[in-house]
Amino acid sequence: MAITAGIPTAALTMVARKQAGTRMGELPQWCAMKLLPVLALLEAVGTLALMSYALLYEAGNLVNLPDKRIGFYNFCLWNGTAGELQCLDTEHLRAMGISPLQLGLARVCVYICLVFVLFYLPFVLNVNYTFKGQGEGWKMIRIILFIKMIILSGGLGMFLLQTSHWIHPSDFTGGFLALLGTHALLLLQILTVTVYLSWAKHTHMCQNHLTEQALPTKI
């Protein structure tokens, strides 16, 4: 009688453990499916806010001091004789060894990245609601993020290469810090999307494995 009574108890214990294991396995999947897309969207909003501050509110000025204003549209230095900031034109920039063409290319790259960010937000929302739990749209998102990183890095690099002789590291103000924060958020978005794609691939493989196990075996 003891053995007979113990069999249902053991079976119930095994079923309870399986259910608990299933619930524990569903929790990370729920977190990945719900939280990672929301996190990616919040990071995108933060990127837009930082770029808007640097390129629109600060008008592209990476150095904005009382005696110096240098940015993608301005190159102004203090004129001690006149007692005010003097903005230099193309001829003066060439005489100082600064290429206006490269400054123009840097400006185009950085502001194109801002346009990418503006259209990126609705695209992320569309992918989030259209490709839930799938990796197709998120692969495109990761490609776009890499493109934005390359464009922004190239534009900022060209600008700093041309103006490094006239800017001390302590001169940088909020616009430059905002662009650095944009870089950090873009890297964080790439990491978030990569983790989400890894989860989606793992989930797809597990579903295929369960489907194969559920199929009847031919004799």
N, C-alpha and C positions, 0 to 999 in steps of 0.2 A: 504493500500500500504506500509505503514511503517513497519507493522508486516511482510508482505510477503518479503520485501526487507531485513529484519533483519535476516531471517532464514538462507539464504546461508552464510551471514557474520558470524553468530555464528558457523555454521558448519565448515567453513573454519578456524575459530579461533581454534576450538577444534582439527581439523586435524593438524594444525601447531603446537599446543602444544604437541600432541602425537608424531609428528616427532621429535620435539626438545627433548622430553623426551627419545625417542629411541636413538637419537644420543648421549645424555649425558650418557645413559646406555651402549652404545657401547664403549665409550672412556675408562672406567676402564677395560672392557673386553679386549680391544686391548692392553692396558698397561700390563695386566697380561699375556696375551698370548705371547707378543713379548719381553717385558722388563725383566720379571722374569727369563726366561730361559737364556737370555744373561747375566743377573746379576749372576746367578748360575755358568755359564761358566767362567766369569771373576774371580769370587771368587775361582774357582778350579785352574785357572792359577796362581793366587796369592799364593795359598797353595803350589803348586808345586815349585814356585820360592823360597818361604821361606824355605821349607824343603830341597831343593837342596843346598841352601846357608848354612844351618845349618849342614847338614850331608855330603855334598860333598865338598863344598868350605872350610868350617871350619873343615872338616874331623871328624865331630862328637864331637869336643871340645866345651864344654859349658863354660869352664873357660880357657882363653888363655891369660895369663899374663906373663911378663918377669920372674917372680919368681914362677909361678905355671901354670901347664897345665893339666886339668882334663877333660876327655871326655869318650865317649863310647869305644875308643881304647887306650887311654893314661891315665896314672895316674902318673904324674911327679911333684915332689916337689923340692924345692930349697935345694941344698946341700952346706951349708956354707963352709965346708972344701974344697970341690973341686971347689967351686965358679961357679957352673953351675947347670942346671936342671938334676935331676936324675930320670929316669923312673923306676918305681917299677915293679917287676915281680910278679907272682902268689903267691910265698911263702911269700914275703913281705906283699902283700895285706892280706893274711890270718892272718899274725901276727898282722896286724893292725885292725883286726876284720871285714874286708871287704870280702864278699863272691864273688869269681870270677864267680861262677855259676849264681848268681843273676845278676851280671853285664853283663854276656853273654846273659841271657834271656832279659834283658833290651835292649841290643844292637839289638837282633833279632827282638823284638817287634817294635822298632822305625824304623828300616830299612825295615821291612815288610810293615809298613805304607807308606813308600816312594814308594815301589813297587805298592801298592794299588793306590796311587795317580797317578802314571805313566799310569796305565791302566784305571783309572777313567775318564780321560779327553776324550779319544775317545768314551768311553761308554756314556758320557753325550752328546757328539755331535750326536751319533747315536740315542739316545732317543729323542733329540730335533727335529730331522728331521723325525723320524719314528712315534712318539706318540704325535704329535702336538695336544694340547688341551685335551689329555687323561692322566689318572693318573697311568696306569699300570707301565710304565717304571720309572716314578718319585717315585713311592713307593719303587722300588728296589734301586733307588739312595739314598733315605733317609735311608734305611737299611744299605747300604754301608757306608754312612757317620757316622752312629752310631757305626758301627764296627771299623772304623778308629779312632774315638774318644776314644773308649775303649782301643784299642791296643796302641795308642800313650800315653794316660794317664797312662796305666799300665806300659809301658816301662819307661817313664820319672819318674813315681812315684818310681819304684824299684831302679832306678839309684840314685835319690835324697835320698832315704832311706839309701842306703849304703854309700853315700859320704857326707852326711850332716855335719858330724863332721869335715870335712876337707875343707868345702866350706863356706865362709861368703857370705851373700846376695849381698854384694857390689862387690864380685869377678866375678859374672856372666858377660859374654861378649856377643858378637853378636849372637853366636850360640844358646844360651839359649833364648835370646829375640826373635829370629826367630821362635823357637818352640812355644813360648807363642803366637806369632802372628798367627802361624798355628792353635793353639787351638781356637783362636778368630774367624778365618775365617771358621773353621769347624762348629762352633756354628752358625755363620751367614748363612752358606750354609744350615744347617738344618732348620733354620727359613725361609729362602727363599723358599725352597722346600715345607715346610709345608704350607706356604701361597699359593703357586701355587696349591697344592693338594686341599686346601680348596676352591679356586676359581673354579677348575675343577669340584669338586663335586657339587658346587652350580650351575654351568652352566649346568651340566648334569641333575640336578633335574628340572631346569627351562625348558630345552628342552623337558623333558618328560611331564611336565605339559602342555606345549603348544601343544604337539602332542596329548595328551588326549583331549584337548579342540577342536582341529581341526577334530577329528574323529566324524562321524555322530552319532547322538543319536538314538538308536533303540526304537521304540514305542511298 
